[in-house]
Amino acid sequence: HTWPFIRATSRLLHAYYPERLAKCVLYPLPRAALWIWDAAKPFLEKSIVDAMALIGGSDALRAPPPNKQLQQYAERTLLLLMEAKRKSKFRRRRRHRSVQNNI
């Protein structure tokens, strides 16, 4: 499933944002996705490869974000805001599940 996603994303970025996108940061990605990305890079245009930053990691609620890597692309205040937003999604899912279980 990852290979079609990479191809579609690269086509989309190239077609609609050829000169606008400075960097697309994808996080968290499983290790397998990073391996597939490394295999796919030789088949993609250099401009697309240069515009992508893929960072591995866990998507678990308690997993800390790799702030040192992410600070290359965004300011600390933005990263803190994004992490708070990410954690709020977990709380919503849990509440939604518990409501469904009580029905």
C-alpha positions in Angstrom: 0.0 0.0 0.0 2.9 2.3 0.6 4.3 2.3 -3.0 1.1 3.6 -4.6 0.9 6.3 -1.9 4.4 7.4 -2.7 3.8 7.5 -6.4 0.5 9.4 -6.0 2.0 11.9 -3.6 5.0 12.5 -5.9 2.7 13.1 -8.9 0.4 15.4 -6.9 3.3 17.4 -5.6 4.9 17.7 -9.0 1.7 18.6 -10.8 0.2 21.1 -8.3 3.1 22.4 -6.4 6.2 22.3 -8.6 7.8 25.4 -7.3 5.8 26.1 -4.1 6.6 23.2 -1.8 9.9 23.7 0.0 9.6 20.6 2.2 7.0 18.0 2.9 7.6 16.3 6.3 6.0 13.0 6.9 6.1 11.7 10.5 5.7 9.2 12.1 6.4 6.5 9.5 7.0 2.8 10.3 10.4 1.4 9.4 9.0 -0.5 6.5 7.8 2.7 4.9 11.3 4.2 5.2 12.7 1.1 3.5 10.2 1.4 0.6 11.0 5.1 0.3 14.7 4.3 0.0 13.9 1.8 -2.7 11.6 4.2 -4.5 13.8 7.3 -4.5 15.9 6.3 -7.5 12.7 6.2 -9.6 11.5 9.7 -8.6 12.5 13.1 -9.8 15.3 14.7 -7.8 13.1 17.7 -7.0 10.5 15.5 -5.4 13.0 13.5 -3.4 14.6 16.8 -2.2 11.2 18.1 -1.2 10.4 15.1 1.0 11.6 14.5 4.6 10.5 11.2 6.0 11.0 10.6 9.7 10.4 7.3 11.4 8.8 6.8 14.7 5.9 5.4 16.7 2.4 6.9 16.5 1.6 5.7 20.1 0.2 8.3 22.4 3.1 8.2 24.8 5.8 8.1 22.1 7.9 11.3 22.2 8.3 13.1 18.9 11.8 13.3 17.5 12.1 17.1 18.2 15.7 17.4 17.2 14.9 16.0 13.7 11.7 18.0 13.4 13.3 21.3 14.5 15.1 21.3 11.2 11.8 22.0 9.5 9.6 23.8 12.1 10.0 26.1 15.1 9.7 24.6 18.6 6.5 26.4 19.4 4.8 25.0 16.2 6.0 21.5 17.1 4.5 21.8 20.6 1.2 23.0 19.1 1.2 20.1 16.7 2.0 17.6 19.4 -0.9 18.9 21.6 -3.2 18.6 18.6 -2.1 15.0 17.9 -2.6 14.0 21.5 -6.1 15.6 21.5 -7.0 13.2 18.7 -6.2 10.2 20.9 -8.5 11.5 23.7 -11.3 12.0 21.2 -11.0 8.5 19.9 -11.0 7.0 23.4 -14.1 9.0 24.4 -15.8 8.0 21.1 -15.0 4.3 21.7 -16.2 4.3 25.3 -19.5 6.0 24.2 -19.9 3.3 21.5 -19.2 0.5 24.0 -21.8 1.9 26.4 -24.5 1.9 23.7 
